[in-house]
């Protein structure tokens, strides 16, 4: 524990394999811009994203006649509309490689793999004119696949980044008819995309949606250990001793868990904490603090697998650029 309240990363225990150390995207050696970069600052605290020099910017000065007023037709996602949908370079693949039929249907945007298995068993899928009802069957890309008498084609890959707002559920369909993340990105594309992982209804922040099943599996499987950073608001000040416990490891019902790094957001604000983890367990951040007697008032994911929500307001989305997609495909991130 350093004097300024930042908790050092825990040393790996005997026989434990730690995630490889990489240069964090949340460092202070980034070029200066109009936004301060979010993350752990040089003092060990967690630095939020906030605009610099807003009070001196004439755009925000109500006394300036050139101040731009937004009209009623303003659409925050207009520049990310379907008409500007990005197309990404296809990955190299072997045309003779065999693909599981359920995966083929999922990659074509027909349904999930689990639903595909049900359709296959029901005899709704044909391959080269023959009904295939055996689970585990494989096909080639050149094969003629038909579902419900309609030809199936593999869709182009789509990658959408959403800054998820509060009171929004991470699901494709909600029986209670609440607002879902799919409602927010419904105009992004014609392809069937789905969220990668989940965020609680009242948890905000970075959420990736895609139809790339292989990438989704890599980003959510526990063995790949993808880094996530959360900004946590608590109901009371967090003690240094409790932050040390989070770093060293605590026992929950589903096993031990530790934070890879944890510190105060600001040295003067003790009820806000930045926490870095690799675990993808359900409600893991909330449960970690609840086990120590704290109640999480607000939870915001500011970083996920190399992606941030910079310049995205709550409820807004954008397409990933080619560089970001290549980074994800290669796994060139923590």
Short mmCIF file of the C-alpha atoms (twelve columns), coordinates in Angstrom:
data_MODEL
# 
_entry.id   MODEL 
# 
loop_
_atom_site.group_PDB 
_atom_site.id 
_atom_site.type_symbol 
_atom_site.label_atom_id 
_atom_site.label_alt_id 
_atom_site.label_comp_id 
_atom_site.label_asym_id 
_atom_site.label_seq_id 
_atom_site.Cartn_x 
_atom_site.Cartn_y 
_atom_site.Cartn_z 
_atom_site.pdbx_PDB_model_num 
ATOM 1   C CA . UNK A 1   0.000   0.000   0.000   1 
ATOM 2   C CA . UNK A 2   1.444   3.345   -1.033  1 
ATOM 3   C CA . UNK A 3   1.064   6.539   1.007   1 
ATOM 4   C CA . UNK A 4   -1.363  8.092   -1.487  1 
ATOM 5   C CA . UNK A 5   -3.968  5.340   -1.073  1 
ATOM 6   C CA . UNK A 6   -3.326  3.290   -4.233  1 
ATOM 7   C CA . UNK A 7   -3.221  -0.463  -3.811  1 
ATOM 8   C CA . UNK A 8   -0.393  -2.230  -5.533  1 
ATOM 9   C CA . UNK A 9   -1.102  -5.232  -7.714  1 
ATOM 10  C CA . UNK A 10  -1.058  -8.564  -5.881  1 
ATOM 11  C CA . UNK A 11  1.897   -10.878 -6.466  1 
ATOM 12  C CA . UNK A 12  0.967   -14.230 -8.107  1 
ATOM 13  C CA . UNK A 13  0.720   -17.067 -5.635  1 
ATOM 14  C CA . UNK A 14  2.701   -20.297 -5.942  1 
ATOM 15  C CA . UNK A 15  1.515   -22.254 -8.968  1 
ATOM 16  C CA . UNK A 16  -0.724  -19.428 -10.166 1 
ATOM 17  C CA . UNK A 17  -0.483  -18.212 -13.767 1 
ATOM 18  C CA . UNK A 18  -0.987  -14.485 -13.963 1 
ATOM 19  C CA . UNK A 19  -2.215  -12.551 -16.980 1 
ATOM 20  C CA . UNK A 20  0.675   -11.287 -19.142 1 
ATOM 21  C CA . UNK A 21  1.680   -7.731  -18.374 1 
ATOM 22  C CA . UNK A 22  1.022   -5.313  -21.173 1 
ATOM 23  C CA . UNK A 23  1.157   -1.587  -21.483 1 
ATOM 24  C CA . UNK A 24  -2.149  -0.192  -20.245 1 
ATOM 25  C CA . UNK A 25  -4.291  1.920   -22.522 1 
ATOM 26  C CA . UNK A 26  -4.966  4.033   -19.437 1 
ATOM 27  C CA . UNK A 27  -1.503  5.561   -19.072 1 
ATOM 28  C CA . UNK A 28  -0.515  9.208   -18.864 1 
ATOM 29  C CA . UNK A 29  1.885   9.136   -21.784 1 
ATOM 30  C CA . UNK A 30  -0.902  9.580   -24.322 1 
ATOM 31  C CA . UNK A 31  -0.925  12.746  -26.434 1 
ATOM 32  C CA . UNK A 32  -2.814  15.676  -24.933 1 
ATOM 33  C CA . UNK A 33  -6.274  16.390  -26.268 1 
ATOM 34  C CA . UNK A 34  -9.411  18.270  -25.277 1 
ATOM 35  C CA . UNK A 35  -10.271 15.342  -23.039 1 
ATOM 36  C CA . UNK A 36  -8.276  14.051  -20.112 1 
ATOM 37  C CA . UNK A 37  -7.804  10.323  -20.608 1 
ATOM 38  C CA . UNK A 38  -9.638  8.112   -18.098 1 
ATOM 39  C CA . UNK A 39  -7.737  5.668   -15.940 1 
ATOM 40  C CA . UNK A 40  -5.159  5.415   -13.203 1 
ATOM 41  C CA . UNK A 41  -3.166  8.633   -12.985 1 
ATOM 42  C CA . UNK A 42  0.396   9.196   -11.857 1 
ATOM 43  C CA . UNK A 43  -0.721  9.643   -8.237  1 
ATOM 44  C CA . UNK A 44  -2.342  6.211   -8.182  1 
ATOM 45  C CA . UNK A 45  -5.878  7.593   -8.364  1 
ATOM 46  C CA . UNK A 46  -8.575  6.923   -10.931 1 
ATOM 47  C CA . UNK A 47  -8.929  9.775   -13.400 1 
ATOM 48  C CA . UNK A 48  -12.328 10.300  -15.040 1 
ATOM 49  C CA . UNK A 49  -12.913 11.601  -18.547 1 
ATOM 50  C CA . UNK A 50  -14.010 15.232  -18.445 1 
ATOM 51  C CA . UNK A 51  -13.795 18.098  -20.959 1 
ATOM 52  C CA . UNK A 52  -10.940 20.553  -20.514 1 
ATOM 53  C CA . UNK A 53  -11.494 24.302  -20.648 1 
ATOM 54  C CA . UNK A 54  -15.269 24.114  -21.043 1 
ATOM 55  C CA . UNK A 55  -15.821 27.456  -19.316 1 
ATOM 56  C CA . UNK A 56  -13.437 29.180  -21.719 1 
ATOM 57  C CA . UNK A 57  -14.908 27.580  -24.827 1 
ATOM 58  C CA . UNK A 58  -17.086 30.068  -26.775 1 
ATOM 59  C CA . UNK A 59  -19.288 27.207  -27.936 1 
ATOM 60  C CA . UNK A 60  -20.589 26.882  -24.369 1 
ATOM 61  C CA . UNK A 61  -20.803 30.624  -23.654 1 
ATOM 62  C CA . UNK A 62  -24.453 31.645  -23.682 1 
ATOM 63  C CA . UNK A 63  -23.426 35.249  -24.314 1 
ATOM 64  C CA . UNK A 64  -21.840 34.303  -27.607 1 
ATOM 65  C CA . UNK A 65  -24.133 34.832  -30.581 1 
ATOM 66  C CA . UNK A 66  -22.482 31.978  -32.452 1 
ATOM 67  C CA . UNK A 67  -23.531 29.406  -29.858 1 
ATOM 68  C CA . UNK A 68  -25.066 26.455  -31.700 1 
ATOM 69  C CA . UNK A 69  -28.528 25.456  -30.538 1 
ATOM 70  C CA . UNK A 70  -29.747 21.910  -31.168 1 
ATOM 71  C CA . UNK A 71  -33.143 21.653  -32.823 1 
ATOM 72  C CA . UNK A 72  -35.864 19.111  -32.092 1 
ATOM 73  C CA . UNK A 73  -34.750 16.859  -34.935 1 
ATOM 74  C CA . UNK A 74  -31.276 16.412  -33.459 1 
ATOM 75  C CA . UNK A 75  -30.230 12.771  -33.581 1 
ATOM 76  C CA . UNK A 76  -27.109 11.955  -31.526 1 
ATOM 77  C CA . UNK A 77  -26.501 8.822   -33.591 1 
ATOM 78  C CA . UNK A 78  -27.067 10.409  -37.002 1 
ATOM 79  C CA . UNK A 79  -23.426 10.127  -38.051 1 
ATOM 80  C CA . UNK A 80  -23.482 6.432   -37.193 1 
ATOM 81  C CA . UNK A 81  -26.538 5.658   -39.324 1 
ATOM 82  C CA . UNK A 82  -27.043 2.602   -41.517 1 
ATOM 83  C CA . UNK A 83  -26.108 4.568   -44.645 1 
ATOM 84  C CA . UNK A 84  -22.538 4.812   -43.313 1 
ATOM 85  C CA . UNK A 85  -22.228 1.240   -42.133 1 
ATOM 86  C CA . UNK A 86  -18.618 0.110   -42.234 1 
ATOM 87  C CA . UNK A 87  -17.361 -2.947  -44.077 1 
ATOM 88  C CA . UNK A 88  -14.381 -4.764  -42.642 1 
ATOM 89  C CA . UNK A 89  -11.717 -6.801  -44.353 1 
ATOM 90  C CA . UNK A 90  -12.553 -10.480 -44.291 1 
ATOM 91  C CA . UNK A 91  -10.293 -12.773 -42.325 1 
ATOM 92  C CA . UNK A 92  -8.370  -15.367 -44.296 1 
ATOM 93  C CA . UNK A 93  -10.004 -18.776 -44.169 1 
ATOM 94  C CA . UNK A 94  -9.715  -22.190 -45.805 1 
ATOM 95  C CA . UNK A 95  -12.740 -22.724 -48.122 1 
ATOM 96  C CA . UNK A 96  -12.482 -26.466 -47.488 1 
ATOM 97  C CA . UNK A 97  -12.476 -26.113 -43.706 1 
ATOM 98  C CA . UNK A 98  -15.359 -27.943 -42.054 1 
ATOM 99  C CA . UNK A 99  -17.663 -25.831 -39.851 1 
ATOM 100 C CA . UNK A 100 -20.228 -27.140 -37.393 1 
ATOM 101 C CA . UNK A 101 -23.679 -26.606 -38.850 1 
ATOM 102 C CA . UNK A 102 -25.007 -24.807 -35.776 1 
ATOM 103 C CA . UNK A 103 -22.060 -22.400 -35.924 1 
ATOM 104 C CA . UNK A 104 -22.681 -21.830 -39.647 1 
ATOM 105 C CA . UNK A 105 -26.322 -20.891 -38.956 1 
ATOM 106 C CA . UNK A 106 -25.305 -18.624 -36.075 1 
ATOM 107 C CA . UNK A 107 -22.668 -16.849 -38.188 1 
ATOM 108 C CA . UNK A 108 -25.318 -16.320 -40.849 1 
ATOM 109 C CA . UNK A 109 -27.438 -14.433 -38.326 1 
ATOM 110 C CA . UNK A 110 -30.261 -16.976 -38.347 1 
ATOM 111 C CA . UNK A 111 -30.235 -17.736 -34.635 1 
ATOM 112 C CA . UNK A 112 -27.995 -18.659 -31.720 1 
ATOM 113 C CA . UNK A 113 -26.075 -21.962 -31.714 1 
ATOM 114 C CA . UNK A 114 -28.449 -23.405 -29.118 1 
ATOM 115 C CA . UNK A 115 -31.478 -22.469 -31.223 1 
ATOM 116 C CA . UNK A 116 -29.737 -23.874 -34.312 1 
ATOM 117 C CA . UNK A 117 -29.424 -27.268 -32.608 1 
ATOM 118 C CA . UNK A 118 -33.182 -27.260 -32.000 1 
ATOM 119 C CA . UNK A 119 -33.902 -26.375 -35.641 1 
ATOM 120 C CA . UNK A 120 -31.537 -29.099 -36.840 1 
ATOM 121 C CA . UNK A 121 -33.208 -31.748 -34.672 1 
ATOM 122 C CA . UNK A 122 -36.593 -30.579 -35.943 1 
ATOM 123 C CA . UNK A 123 -35.498 -31.282 -39.531 1 
ATOM 124 C CA . UNK A 124 -35.710 -27.662 -40.690 1 
ATOM 125 C CA . UNK A 125 -32.190 -27.549 -42.140 1 
ATOM 126 C CA . UNK A 126 -31.025 -29.001 -45.462 1 
ATOM 127 C CA . UNK A 127 -27.465 -29.289 -46.761 1 
ATOM 128 C CA . UNK A 128 -27.033 -29.836 -50.517 1 
ATOM 129 C CA . UNK A 129 -30.676 -30.861 -50.792 1 
ATOM 130 C CA . UNK A 130 -30.633 -33.376 -47.927 1 
ATOM 131 C CA . UNK A 131 -32.237 -32.904 -44.510 1 
ATOM 132 C CA . UNK A 132 -29.617 -32.929 -41.761 1 
ATOM 133 C CA . UNK A 133 -30.969 -33.705 -38.285 1 
ATOM 134 C CA . UNK A 134 -27.857 -34.985 -36.537 1 
ATOM 135 C CA . UNK A 135 -26.234 -32.677 -34.009 1 
ATOM 136 C CA . UNK A 136 -22.555 -32.017 -34.618 1 
ATOM 137 C CA . UNK A 137 -22.861 -32.222 -38.397 1 
ATOM 138 C CA . UNK A 138 -20.316 -30.165 -40.323 1 
ATOM 139 C CA . UNK A 139 -20.437 -28.279 -43.624 1 
ATOM 140 C CA . UNK A 140 -18.100 -26.390 -45.935 1 
ATOM 141 C CA . UNK A 141 -18.553 -22.763 -46.926 1 
ATOM 142 C CA . UNK A 142 -19.293 -23.864 -50.479 1 
ATOM 143 C CA . UNK A 143 -22.162 -26.152 -49.399 1 
ATOM 144 C CA . UNK A 144 -25.752 -25.130 -50.130 1 
ATOM 145 C CA . UNK A 145 -27.469 -24.658 -46.774 1 
ATOM 146 C CA . UNK A 146 -31.230 -24.082 -46.575 1 
ATOM 147 C CA . UNK A 147 -33.265 -23.175 -43.494 1 
ATOM 148 C CA . UNK A 148 -37.077 -23.178 -43.638 1 
ATOM 149 C CA . UNK A 149 -36.842 -23.461 -47.442 1 
ATOM 150 C CA . UNK A 150 -34.758 -20.266 -47.618 1 
ATOM 151 C CA . UNK A 151 -31.077 -20.292 -48.701 1 
ATOM 152 C CA . UNK A 152 -28.612 -19.326 -45.961 1 
ATOM 153 C CA . UNK A 153 -25.683 -17.009 -46.619 1 
ATOM 154 C CA . UNK A 154 -22.932 -15.975 -44.245 1 
ATOM 155 C CA . UNK A 155 -23.353 -12.335 -43.217 1 
ATOM 156 C CA . UNK A 156 -20.663 -9.698  -43.241 1 
ATOM 157 C CA . UNK A 157 -19.295 -9.035  -39.782 1 
ATOM 158 C CA . UNK A 158 -20.629 -6.059  -37.819 1 
ATOM 159 C CA . UNK A 159 -19.079 -4.500  -34.691 1 
ATOM 160 C CA . UNK A 160 -21.008 -1.874  -32.710 1 
ATOM 161 C CA . UNK A 161 -19.832 -0.170  -29.508 1 
ATOM 162 C CA . UNK A 162 -22.575 1.131   -27.194 1 
ATOM 163 C CA . UNK A 163 -22.314 3.354   -24.127 1 
ATOM 164 C CA . UNK A 164 -25.054 1.553   -22.242 1 
ATOM 165 C CA . UNK A 165 -27.351 3.768   -20.142 1 
ATOM 166 C CA . UNK A 166 -29.049 2.945   -16.843 1 
ATOM 167 C CA . UNK A 167 -32.423 1.133   -16.742 1 
ATOM 168 C CA . UNK A 168 -31.594 -0.824  -19.903 1 
ATOM 169 C CA . UNK A 169 -31.375 -4.616  -20.020 1 
ATOM 170 C CA . UNK A 170 -28.702 -6.523  -21.916 1 
ATOM 171 C CA . UNK A 171 -30.883 -8.921  -23.848 1 
ATOM 172 C CA . UNK A 172 -32.348 -9.317  -27.303 1 
ATOM 173 C CA . UNK A 173 -35.921 -9.697  -26.070 1 
ATOM 174 C CA . UNK A 174 -37.426 -8.799  -22.693 1 
ATOM 175 C CA . UNK A 175 -40.738 -10.400 -21.596 1 
ATOM 176 C CA . UNK A 176 -41.405 -7.376  -19.361 1 
ATOM 177 C CA . UNK A 177 -41.060 -5.068  -22.367 1 
ATOM 178 C CA . UNK A 178 -38.361 -2.946  -20.734 1 
ATOM 179 C CA . UNK A 179 -35.848 -0.941  -22.770 1 
ATOM 180 C CA . UNK A 180 -33.138 -3.236  -24.160 1 
ATOM 181 C CA . UNK A 181 -29.741 -2.593  -25.702 1 
ATOM 182 C CA . UNK A 182 -31.146 -3.910  -28.974 1 
ATOM 183 C CA . UNK A 183 -33.691 -1.069  -28.984 1 
ATOM 184 C CA . UNK A 184 -30.803 1.411   -28.869 1 
ATOM 185 C CA . UNK A 185 -28.908 -0.099  -31.828 1 
ATOM 186 C CA . UNK A 186 -31.878 -1.175  -33.951 1 
ATOM 187 C CA . UNK A 187 -30.896 1.215   -36.758 1 
ATOM 188 C CA . UNK A 188 -27.244 0.184   -36.821 1 
ATOM 189 C CA . UNK A 189 -27.567 -2.626  -39.365 1 
ATOM 190 C CA . UNK A 190 -29.813 -5.218  -40.988 1 
ATOM 191 C CA . UNK A 191 -27.683 -8.087  -39.688 1 
ATOM 192 C CA . UNK A 192 -28.582 -9.879  -36.449 1 
ATOM 193 C CA . UNK A 193 -26.122 -8.713  -33.809 1 
ATOM 194 C CA . UNK A 194 -26.013 -9.626  -30.134 1 
ATOM 195 C CA . UNK A 195 -24.287 -8.272  -27.004 1 
ATOM 196 C CA . UNK A 196 -20.894 -9.682  -25.987 1 
ATOM 197 C CA . UNK A 197 -21.322 -10.564 -22.333 1 
ATOM 198 C CA . UNK A 198 -23.773 -8.811  -20.047 1 
ATOM 199 C CA . UNK A 199 -24.090 -5.670  -17.974 1 
ATOM 200 C CA . UNK A 200 -26.676 -5.406  -15.198 1 
ATOM 201 C CA . UNK A 201 -29.751 -3.285  -15.893 1 
ATOM 202 C CA . UNK A 202 -28.416 -0.440  -13.755 1 
ATOM 203 C CA . UNK A 203 -24.759 -0.815  -14.782 1 
ATOM 204 C CA . UNK A 204 -23.637 1.637   -17.461 1 
ATOM 205 C CA . UNK A 205 -20.711 1.844   -19.861 1 
ATOM 206 C CA . UNK A 206 -18.856 -0.014  -22.579 1 
ATOM 207 C CA . UNK A 207 -20.780 -2.815  -24.324 1 
ATOM 208 C CA . UNK A 208 -19.830 -4.475  -27.610 1 
ATOM 209 C CA . UNK A 209 -22.448 -5.928  -29.959 1 
ATOM 210 C CA . UNK A 210 -21.549 -8.084  -32.958 1 
ATOM 211 C CA . UNK A 211 -22.514 -11.058 -35.106 1 
ATOM 212 C CA . UNK A 212 -18.978 -12.458 -34.887 1 
ATOM 213 C CA . UNK A 213 -19.557 -15.569 -32.812 1 
ATOM 214 C CA . UNK A 214 -15.907 -16.607 -32.715 1 
ATOM 215 C CA . UNK A 215 -14.770 -13.225 -31.405 1 
ATOM 216 C CA . UNK A 216 -17.574 -13.161 -28.858 1 
ATOM 217 C CA . UNK A 217 -16.450 -16.535 -27.501 1 
ATOM 218 C CA . UNK A 218 -12.866 -15.302 -27.171 1 
ATOM 219 C CA . UNK A 219 -13.929 -12.147 -25.348 1 
ATOM 220 C CA . UNK A 220 -16.195 -13.917 -22.863 1 
ATOM 221 C CA . UNK A 221 -14.416 -17.227 -22.183 1 
ATOM 222 C CA . UNK A 222 -12.739 -17.223 -18.737 1 
ATOM 223 C CA . UNK A 223 -9.414  -18.590 -20.007 1 
ATOM 224 C CA . UNK A 224 -8.729  -15.487 -22.125 1 
ATOM 225 C CA . UNK A 225 -8.781  -13.079 -19.126 1 
ATOM 226 C CA . UNK A 226 -9.887  -9.836  -20.805 1 
ATOM 227 C CA . UNK A 227 -9.286  -6.689  -18.749 1 
ATOM 228 C CA . UNK A 228 -12.213 -4.610  -17.511 1 
ATOM 229 C CA . UNK A 229 -12.079 -1.335  -15.567 1 
ATOM 230 C CA . UNK A 230 -15.033 -0.030  -13.540 1 
ATOM 231 C CA . UNK A 231 -15.766 3.269   -11.815 1 
ATOM 232 C CA . UNK A 232 -17.642 2.414   -8.604  1 
ATOM 233 C CA . UNK A 233 -19.703 4.745   -6.409  1 
ATOM 234 C CA . UNK A 234 -20.286 3.415   -2.869  1 
ATOM 235 C CA . UNK A 235 -22.673 4.325   -0.042  1 
ATOM 236 C CA . UNK A 236 -19.771 5.190   2.290   1 
ATOM 237 C CA . UNK A 237 -16.037 5.793   2.272   1 
ATOM 238 C CA . UNK A 238 -13.910 2.770   1.384   1 
ATOM 239 C CA . UNK A 239 -11.104 2.070   3.823   1 
ATOM 240 C CA . UNK A 240 -7.579  1.393   2.654   1 
ATOM 241 C CA . UNK A 241 -7.683  -1.888  4.553   1 
ATOM 242 C CA . UNK A 242 -10.701 -3.046  2.518   1 
ATOM 243 C CA . UNK A 243 -9.038  -2.049  -0.745  1 
ATOM 244 C CA . UNK A 244 -6.059  -4.140  0.301   1 
ATOM 245 C CA . UNK A 245 -8.422  -7.081  0.885   1 
ATOM 246 C CA . UNK A 246 -9.849  -6.665  -2.629  1 
ATOM 247 C CA . UNK A 247 -6.337  -6.727  -4.088  1 
ATOM 248 C CA . UNK A 248 -5.171  -9.718  -2.069  1 
ATOM 249 C CA . UNK A 249 -8.328  -11.748 -2.634  1 
ATOM 250 C CA . UNK A 250 -11.653 -12.405 -0.930  1 
ATOM 251 C CA . UNK A 251 -13.824 -15.528 -0.770  1 
ATOM 252 C CA . UNK A 252 -17.259 -15.501 -2.408  1 
ATOM 253 C CA . UNK A 253 -19.834 -18.267 -2.786  1 
ATOM 254 C CA . UNK A 254 -18.413 -19.225 -6.178  1 
ATOM 255 C CA . UNK A 255 -14.735 -19.082 -5.176  1 
ATOM 256 C CA . UNK A 256 -11.941 -16.639 -4.476  1 
ATOM 257 C CA . UNK A 257 -11.624 -13.421 -6.452  1 
ATOM 258 C CA . UNK A 258 -9.144  -10.543 -6.384  1 
ATOM 259 C CA . UNK A 259 -8.817  -7.173  -8.060  1 
ATOM 260 C CA . UNK A 260 -5.820  -6.721  -10.340 1 
ATOM 261 C CA . UNK A 261 -5.658  -3.079  -9.257  1 
ATOM 262 C CA . UNK A 262 -7.821  -0.798  -7.136  1 
ATOM 263 C CA . UNK A 263 -7.524  2.831   -6.009  1 
ATOM 264 C CA . UNK A 264 -9.518  5.913   -5.105  1 
ATOM 265 C CA . UNK A 265 -10.899 7.954   -7.991  1 
ATOM 266 C CA . UNK A 266 -9.637  11.041  -6.204  1 
ATOM 267 C CA . UNK A 267 -7.532  11.386  -3.064  1 
ATOM 268 C CA . UNK A 268 -10.205 13.663  -1.591  1 
ATOM 269 C CA . UNK A 269 -13.158 11.424  -2.523  1 
ATOM 270 C CA . UNK A 270 -13.082 8.159   -0.612  1 
ATOM 271 C CA . UNK A 271 -16.480 6.756   -1.665  1 
ATOM 272 C CA . UNK A 272 -15.509 6.397   -5.342  1 
ATOM 273 C CA . UNK A 273 -13.127 3.672   -6.444  1 
ATOM 274 C CA . UNK A 274 -11.581 2.540   -9.718  1 
ATOM 275 C CA . UNK A 275 -11.193 -1.243  -9.922  1 
ATOM 276 C CA . UNK A 276 -9.521  -3.395  -12.575 1 
ATOM 277 C CA . UNK A 277 -10.475 -7.064  -12.940 1 
ATOM 278 C CA . UNK A 278 -10.266 -9.858  -15.497 1 
ATOM 279 C CA . UNK A 279 -13.065 -12.039 -14.158 1 
ATOM 280 C CA . UNK A 280 -16.355 -12.270 -16.043 1 
ATOM 281 C CA . UNK A 281 -18.461 -13.750 -13.249 1 
ATOM 282 C CA . UNK A 282 -22.016 -12.529 -12.828 1 
ATOM 283 C CA . UNK A 283 -22.354 -9.257  -10.827 1 
ATOM 284 C CA . UNK A 284 -18.778 -9.784  -9.657  1 
ATOM 285 C CA . UNK A 285 -17.915 -6.148  -8.826  1 
ATOM 286 C CA . UNK A 286 -21.102 -5.573  -6.839  1 
ATOM 287 C CA . UNK A 287 -20.642 -8.843  -4.946  1 
ATOM 288 C CA . UNK A 288 -17.034 -8.041  -4.098  1 
ATOM 289 C CA . UNK A 289 -17.982 -4.789  -2.386  1 
ATOM 290 C CA . UNK A 290 -21.151 -6.232  -0.810  1 
ATOM 291 C CA . UNK A 291 -19.061 -8.960  0.824   1 
ATOM 292 C CA . UNK A 292 -17.144 -6.194  2.647   1 
ATOM 293 C CA . UNK A 293 -20.289 -4.386  3.815   1 
ATOM 294 C CA . UNK A 294 -20.638 -1.756  1.072   1 
ATOM 295 C CA . UNK A 295 -23.588 -0.981  -1.172  1 
ATOM 296 C CA . UNK A 296 -22.846 -0.032  -4.789  1 
ATOM 297 C CA . UNK A 297 -24.769 3.134   -5.662  1 
ATOM 298 C CA . UNK A 298 -23.556 3.390   -9.242  1 
ATOM 299 C CA . UNK A 299 -21.359 1.239   -11.490 1 
ATOM 300 C CA . UNK A 300 -19.853 2.306   -14.816 1 
ATOM 301 C CA . UNK A 301 -17.629 0.147   -17.054 1 
ATOM 302 C CA . UNK A 302 -15.111 2.494   -18.676 1 
ATOM 303 C CA . UNK A 303 -12.849 -0.090  -20.353 1 
ATOM 304 C CA . UNK A 304 -13.391 -3.522  -21.913 1 
ATOM 305 C CA . UNK A 305 -10.771 -5.494  -23.858 1 
ATOM 306 C CA . UNK A 306 -9.034  -2.395  -25.224 1 
ATOM 307 C CA . UNK A 307 -12.264 -0.459  -25.938 1 
ATOM 308 C CA . UNK A 308 -13.427 2.723   -24.181 1 
ATOM 309 C CA . UNK A 309 -16.523 4.913   -24.409 1 
ATOM 310 C CA . UNK A 310 -14.592 8.095   -25.160 1 
ATOM 311 C CA . UNK A 311 -16.735 10.726  -26.946 1 
ATOM 312 C CA . UNK A 312 -19.874 8.546   -26.635 1 
ATOM 313 C CA . UNK A 313 -22.703 9.912   -24.511 1 
ATOM 314 C CA . UNK A 314 -25.042 7.593   -22.639 1 
ATOM 315 C CA . UNK A 315 -27.211 5.655   -25.080 1 
ATOM 316 C CA . UNK A 316 -25.063 6.498   -28.115 1 
ATOM 317 C CA . UNK A 317 -23.294 3.921   -30.263 1 
ATOM 318 C CA . UNK A 318 -20.724 3.813   -33.042 1 
ATOM 319 C CA . UNK A 319 -19.083 1.283   -35.358 1 
ATOM 320 C CA . UNK A 320 -15.654 0.011   -34.442 1 
ATOM 321 C CA . UNK A 321 -12.977 1.144   -36.869 1 
ATOM 322 C CA . UNK A 322 -10.729 -1.239  -38.809 1 
ATOM 323 C CA . UNK A 323 -7.862  -0.829  -36.357 1 
ATOM 324 C CA . UNK A 324 -10.048 -1.735  -33.385 1 
ATOM 325 C CA . UNK A 325 -11.447 -4.781  -35.155 1 
ATOM 326 C CA . UNK A 326 -7.962  -5.977  -36.114 1 
ATOM 327 C CA . UNK A 327 -6.852  -5.508  -32.499 1 
ATOM 328 C CA . UNK A 328 -9.734  -7.629  -31.236 1 
ATOM 329 C CA . UNK A 329 -9.214  -10.360 -33.823 1 
ATOM 330 C CA . UNK A 330 -5.500  -10.607 -33.033 1 
ATOM 331 C CA . UNK A 331 -6.041  -10.368 -29.285 1 
ATOM 332 C CA . UNK A 332 -3.568  -7.469  -29.143 1 
ATOM 333 C CA . UNK A 333 -4.864  -6.167  -25.810 1 
ATOM 334 C CA . UNK A 334 -5.143  -7.186  -22.180 1 
# 
